[in-house]
Amino acid sequence: MTGSSLFARAAELEAAGRPFAVATVVAVKRPTSARPGASGIVHPDGSIEGWVGGSCAQPVVVREALRALADGQPRLLRLSKDGPGEGRRADGVIELVMTCHSGGTLEIYVEPHIAAPQLWVIGTTPIAGALARLGSVAGWQVTVIDPIADADAFPAADRVVASADIRGLDPEASPYVVVASQGIWDEEAVGLSLTREVSYLGLVASPTRAGVVRDWLREETTLGDERIAALRAPAGLDLGAETAEEVALSILAELVQVRRGRANFVASPGPATVAGGLPDTITLEPVVDDIVLLDPVCGMTIERATARHLAEHDGVIYAFCSIGCRTRFIKEPATYLSASAPTPMHD
C-alpha cells in the first residue's frame, strides 16, 4: 500500500472501532523482493491488505501481527535465513528464521492498533456513576444503560442508553459488562447479558444476593449452568472497598486483569453466551396505566414512574419492587392476596 492509502485505510478502521496491525518494512539486505517502506494492514482474521514480502515472509508477519493484537505490544521482526534462531533478543528484536528463500534479511516493524475497550455499566446507582467516571479516565469507552438513565447525570460516559435492550445494542460488540443496578433489575440485566457474547460480566452484589440471582437464572430461564458460571459475582478485587469510588476502583482493577490476560478465573464467556434465552414474560418497562402500586409480596409501595416488574392475575396488574417478589407471586398468587382484590391505583 502507498503511504497515503495506508493512512486513509487505517483512519477508516479506527473510526469504525475495528482492531488491526500495521506492518512496515524498515530495512532490507538483498537479495529480497521487499523494499523499505512497503507496508500492509493485518486484520484479526489473518487477512492482509498490502504487501510486506513474499510467500515466506508474509505468513510469519501475519502470525506476529496477530500476537501483537493479542498482547497489545509492538515488535520489530528480523527475518533472516542465517539468523541465530527464533526468539526475542534482549533489545526487544524478535529473530525469525526463514528457510524457503535464497538469502537476504528483512526487518519489519509491527504496530497494533486496538480500539478502546467497551465498558457497559448497567444501572444508575452511585457505584455505576463512579465506575463510569473512572472507566472514562482509564481510557475505556463507557456506555451507561438503564431504562431511567439521564445523560446529564453521567457526563463522563460516552453514551447513555435509556433502555433495557441489551440484546439489541451493538450486536457485533463484545463488551465488558458490569451490572450495578443493586437489586433494581439485577436478574434481568444479568440474564439479558448472558444471551450475547461478552468479554466479561460482573454483578455488584453481596455473595448472598449473587446467590439469589444465580438461583433465579437457573429456575426462571433456559440459561444452563455453564452460561451462569460465566457470571463474576461479586464483581471486583477484594480490596476492602467501602465507598462507591473504592468499589468502582476494585471493579476496574479486575477488568484490567481480564483485559491483560492476568485474571486467574474464567471471565470471558465466548461463543457459548448466545445459548439459552429468557422468558417472554419479563417486563422491564411499564406498559399499562392501571396497576396496583402496592407490592402484594413485601408490602412496598412502588413509584409509578419507575414500575418495571409487573404481573397480571385475574385481570389485575400488580407492580413489584423486584423480580424476586414478582417470581414468588407468580408461583403462589393466592398466598399473597387477601380475599378481596385491591383496587388499582391510578396516576
Secondary structure, DSSP 8 states (H G I E B T S, - for coil): --HHHHHHHHHHHHHTT--EEEEEEEEEESS-S--TT-EEEE-TTS-EEE-SS-TTHHHHHHHHHHHHHHH---EEEEEETT-S-SEE-TTSEEEEE--SSSS-EEEEEEEEE----EEEEE--SHHHHHHHHHHHHTT-EEEEE-TT--GGG-TT-SEEE-S--TTTSSTT---EEEE--TTSSHHHHHHHHHTS--SEEEE-S-HHHHHHHHHHHHHHSS--HHHHTT-BSS-S--S---SHHHHHHHHHHHHHHHHTT--SS----GGGGGS----TT---S---S-BB-B-TTT--B--GGG--EEEEETTEEEEESSHHHHHHHHH-HHHH--SS----B--
